[in-house]
């Protein structure tokens, strides 16, 4: 049986947000154990000219909710990057998870070829079929920011490994 765009997207985003939440939990635990202010983790960067950890969370969650909105033909929520605490980060992840949980497969079913216009910065936009939007932009963008969040904390010396990143994707196959 062929896979639908919904079946190929929603589980990936759900697992990715679970991975992101776990990565944040490791960051919060580290900050607590080391008596660091939250900002030491949330404002961490790989390099000075790269956006911080909290912004990676903002974009990953925003990208996840935009997949649902755009494939269901609705307007995405206008989320801002105001993640200044672990509590705010967890709420944002939970909000994105709730949006994914409420996604309607039937609404996606006939939209594979529907044109989706994506802003690409201030002065540019691209229009593509919905399935191409998911495959060539949404999922790669989501995973870029998820992996960057992981890399930022790893570069700061936090105890993260490959299983911390992949764990939520593989959890259903783990022995109980």
Secondary structure as the mmCIF struct_conf table of DSSP 4:
data_model
#
loop_
_struct_conf.conf_type_id
_struct_conf.id
_struct_conf.beg_label_comp_id
_struct_conf.beg_label_asym_id
_struct_conf.beg_label_seq_id
_struct_conf.end_label_comp_id
_struct_conf.end_label_asym_id
_struct_conf.end_label_seq_id
HELX_LH_PP_P HELX_LH_PP_P1 UNK A 2 UNK A 4
HELX_RH_AL_P HELX_RH_AL_P1 UNK A 5 UNK A 33
TURN_TY1_P TURN_TY1_P1 UNK A 34 UNK A 35
HELX_RH_AL_P HELX_RH_AL_P2 UNK A 38 UNK A 42
TURN_TY1_P TURN_TY1_P2 UNK A 43 UNK A 43
BEND BEND1 UNK A 46 UNK A 47
TURN_TY1_P TURN_TY1_P3 UNK A 48 UNK A 49
BEND BEND2 UNK A 50 UNK A 50
HELX_RH_AL_P HELX_RH_AL_P3 UNK A 53 UNK A 72
TURN_TY1_P TURN_TY1_P4 UNK A 73 UNK A 73
HELX_LH_PP_P HELX_LH_PP_P2 UNK A 75 UNK A 77
BEND BEND3 UNK A 85 UNK A 85
HELX_RH_AL_P HELX_RH_AL_P4 UNK A 86 UNK A 101
TURN_TY1_P TURN_TY1_P5 UNK A 102 UNK A 102
HELX_RH_AL_P HELX_RH_AL_P5 UNK A 105 UNK A 109
TURN_TY1_P TURN_TY1_P6 UNK A 110 UNK A 110
TURN_TY1_P TURN_TY1_P7 UNK A 112 UNK A 113
BEND BEND4 UNK A 114 UNK A 114
STRN STRN1 UNK A 115 UNK A 119
BEND BEND5 UNK A 121 UNK A 123
STRN STRN2 UNK A 125 UNK A 129
HELX_RH_AL_P HELX_RH_AL_P6 UNK A 130 UNK A 132
HELX_RH_PI_P HELX_RH_PI_P1 UNK A 133 UNK A 138
HELX_RH_AL_P HELX_RH_AL_P7 UNK A 139 UNK A 155
TURN_TY1_P TURN_TY1_P8 UNK A 156 UNK A 157
HELX_RH_AL_P HELX_RH_AL_P8 UNK A 162 UNK A 170
HELX_RH_3T_P HELX_RH_3T_P1 UNK A 171 UNK A 173
BEND BEND6 UNK A 174 UNK A 174
#
